[in-house]
Amino acid sequence: MDAASPLEAAYESVRRRLSALLRRFVGPADVEDILQEAFLRCYEADAATPIRRPQSYLYQTALNLARNHWSRTDRRASSSLDALLAEDEPASDVDIEREAVARERLALYCRMVAELPLQCRRAFLLKKVYGLSQREIAAYLGISENTVEKHVAKGLLVCATRMRELEATGDRSHQPGERQSHG
């Protein structure tokens, strides 16, 4: 087995602290991507010219990537806001109807999620609403990552199946769990 390069050793020694620092700037779901991208960029730079201070170089690269990510996210949010502010015309009946249908579907979805078993619901919401990683959810709930994965998959399956059932009946106004009688 080959000995770790100075860059790999530096990465392993600062990874945890760097991850905590990045969480201040970006969401938990983006931290791992930025860490991997920072290591890859440093690895490529080190291959061209050996890096004398790999820890500092890793920190600077990761912070620059986080800053770029944050500014892209900020630009998307401000352009969305600009688009909303630029809408001078009143909404058409079609838009109002589409919004009403979307709200109705969201309410149904929320009721379906509320019917999931407690631990399954918690894992599902932490993943889908709060964007936590499986590892973070497992630590928070005190369960294994494998169990988190099963809970999230079950939540997705139950909700998707129920939505298909409701759409097949053509009636979205009844409560989940109720069956329509045709007779």
C-alpha positions as CSV (number, residue, x, y, z in Angstrom):
1,M,0.0,0.0,0.0
2,D,1.4,3.4,-1.0
3,A,2.0,6.1,1.6
4,A,-0.3,9.0,1.4
5,S,1.0,12.0,-0.4
6,P,1.5,15.3,1.6
7,L,-1.7,16.6,-0.1
8,E,-3.8,13.5,0.9
9,A,-2.4,13.7,4.5
10,A,-3.3,17.4,4.7
11,Y,-6.8,16.7,3.4
12,E,-7.4,14.0,6.0
13,S,-6.1,16.2,8.8
14,V,-8.2,19.3,7.9
15,R,-11.3,17.6,6.4
16,R,-13.5,17.7,9.5
17,R,-12.6,21.4,10.4
18,L,-13.0,22.5,6.8
19,S,-16.4,20.8,6.6
20,A,-17.5,22.6,9.7
21,L,-16.3,25.9,8.2
22,L,-18.0,25.3,4.9
23,R,-21.4,24.7,6.7
24,R,-21.3,28.3,7.6
25,F,-21.5,29.3,3.9
26,V,-23.4,26.6,2.1
27,G,-26.1,24.1,2.9
28,P,-25.2,20.7,4.3
29,A,-26.0,19.0,1.0
30,D,-23.3,21.1,-0.8
31,V,-20.4,20.7,1.7
32,E,-19.4,17.2,0.5
33,D,-19.4,18.3,-3.2
34,I,-17.3,21.4,-2.4
35,L,-14.8,19.3,-0.4
36,Q,-14.4,16.8,-3.2
37,E,-14.1,19.6,-5.8
38,A,-11.5,21.4,-3.7
39,F,-9.4,18.2,-3.3
40,L,-9.6,17.4,-7.0
41,R,-8.5,20.9,-7.9
42,C,-5.6,20.8,-5.4
43,Y,-4.6,17.3,-6.7
44,E,-4.5,18.6,-10.3
45,A,-2.5,21.7,-9.2
46,D,-0.1,19.5,-7.1
47,A,0.5,17.2,-10.1
48,A,1.6,20.2,-12.2
49,T,3.7,21.9,-9.4
50,P,4.0,20.5,-5.9
51,I,2.1,22.6,-3.4
52,R,4.3,23.8,-0.5
53,R,1.5,24.4,2.0
54,P,-1.2,21.9,1.1
55,Q,-3.4,22.7,4.2
56,S,-3.6,26.4,3.4
57,Y,-4.1,25.7,-0.3
58,L,-7.0,23.3,0.5
59,Y,-8.6,25.9,2.8
60,Q,-8.3,28.7,0.2
61,T,-9.6,26.5,-2.6
62,A,-12.6,25.3,-0.6
63,L,-13.5,28.8,0.5
64,N,-13.3,30.1,-3.0
65,L,-15.5,27.3,-4.2
66,A,-18.0,28.1,-1.4
67,R,-17.9,31.8,-2.3
68,N,-18.6,31.0,-5.9
69,H,-21.4,28.6,-5.0
70,W,-22.9,31.2,-2.7
71,S,-22.8,34.0,-5.3
72,R,-24.4,31.7,-7.9
73,T,-27.2,30.9,-5.5
74,D,-27.6,34.6,-4.6
75,R,-27.8,35.5,-8.3
76,R,-30.5,32.9,-8.9
77,A,-32.5,34.1,-5.9
78,S,-32.2,37.8,-7.0
79,S,-33.1,37.0,-10.6
80,S,-36.2,35.1,-9.4
81,L,-37.1,38.0,-7.2
82,D,-36.6,40.4,-10.2
83,A,-38.9,38.2,-12.3
84,L,-41.6,38.3,-9.6
85,L,-41.4,42.0,-9.3
86,A,-41.4,42.5,-13.1
87,E,-44.8,40.8,-13.4
88,D,-47.2,43.8,-13.8
89,E,-50.1,42.0,-15.4
90,P,-52.7,40.4,-13.1
91,A,-52.7,36.6,-13.1
92,S,-54.9,34.9,-15.6
93,D,-57.7,32.5,-14.6
94,V,-55.5,29.6,-15.9
95,D,-52.6,30.7,-13.5
96,I,-55.0,30.9,-10.6
97,E,-56.5,27.5,-11.3
98,R,-53.0,26.0,-11.7
99,E,-51.9,27.5,-8.4
100,A,-55.1,26.2,-6.7
101,V,-54.4,22.7,-8.1
102,A,-50.8,22.9,-6.9
103,R,-51.8,23.9,-3.4
104,E,-54.3,21.1,-3.3
105,R,-51.7,18.6,-4.3
106,L,-49.3,20.0,-1.7
107,A,-51.9,19.7,1.0
108,L,-52.6,16.1,0.0
109,Y,-48.9,15.3,0.0
110,C,-48.5,16.8,3.4
111,R,-51.3,14.6,4.7
112,M,-49.7,11.6,3.2
113,V,-46.4,12.4,4.8
114,A,-48.2,12.9,8.2
115,E,-49.6,9.3,7.9
116,L,-46.1,7.8,7.7
117,P,-44.8,6.0,10.8
118,L,-43.0,8.5,13.1
119,Q,-39.4,7.5,12.5
120,C,-40.0,7.1,8.8
121,R,-41.7,10.6,8.6
122,R,-38.8,12.2,10.5
123,A,-36.1,10.7,8.2
124,F,-38.1,11.6,5.2
125,L,-38.7,15.2,6.2
126,L,-35.0,15.7,7.3
127,K,-33.9,14.5,3.8
128,K,-36.5,16.0,1.5
129,V,-37.4,19.2,3.3
130,Y,-34.2,20.1,5.2
131,G,-31.7,18.5,2.7
132,L,-29.6,16.7,5.3
133,S,-27.4,13.8,4.3
134,Q,-28.1,10.2,5.3
135,R,-25.1,10.4,7.7
136,E,-26.5,13.6,9.4
137,I,-30.0,12.1,9.7
138,A,-28.6,8.8,11.1
139,A,-26.6,10.7,13.7
140,Y,-29.6,13.0,14.6
141,L,-32.1,10.2,14.9
142,G,-29.7,7.6,16.4
143,I,-30.2,5.0,13.7
144,S,-28.0,3.5,11.0
145,E,-27.5,5.1,7.6
146,N,-29.1,2.0,6.0
147,T,-32.2,2.5,8.1
148,V,-32.4,6.1,7.0
149,E,-32.2,5.0,3.4
150,K,-35.0,2.5,3.9
151,H,-37.2,5.1,5.6
152,V,-36.7,7.7,2.9
153,A,-37.3,5.1,0.2
154,K,-40.5,4.0,2.0
155,G,-41.7,7.6,2.3
156,L,-41.1,8.2,-1.4
157,L,-42.8,4.9,-2.4
158,V,-45.9,5.5,-0.2
159,C,-46.4,9.1,-1.4
160,A,-45.8,8.3,-5.1
161,T,-48.2,5.3,-4.9
162,R,-50.9,7.3,-3.1
163,M,-50.6,10.2,-5.6
164,R,-51.0,7.8,-8.5
165,E,-54.0,6.2,-6.9
166,L,-55.6,9.6,-6.3
167,E,-54.9,10.7,-9.8
168,A,-56.3,7.5,-11.2
169,T,-59.6,8.2,-9.5
170,G,-59.7,11.7,-10.9
171,D,-60.6,13.2,-7.5
172,R,-58.0,14.9,-5.4
173,S,-60.4,16.4,-2.9
174,H,-60.8,13.4,-0.6
175,Q,-58.5,12.5,2.3
176,P,-55.7,10.1,1.7
177,G,-56.7,6.7,3.0
178,E,-60.3,7.1,1.9
179,R,-61.5,5.0,-1.0
180,Q,-64.1,6.4,-3.3
181,S,-67.2,4.3,-3.7
182,H,-68.5,4.0,-7.2
183,G,-72.1,2.9,-6.8
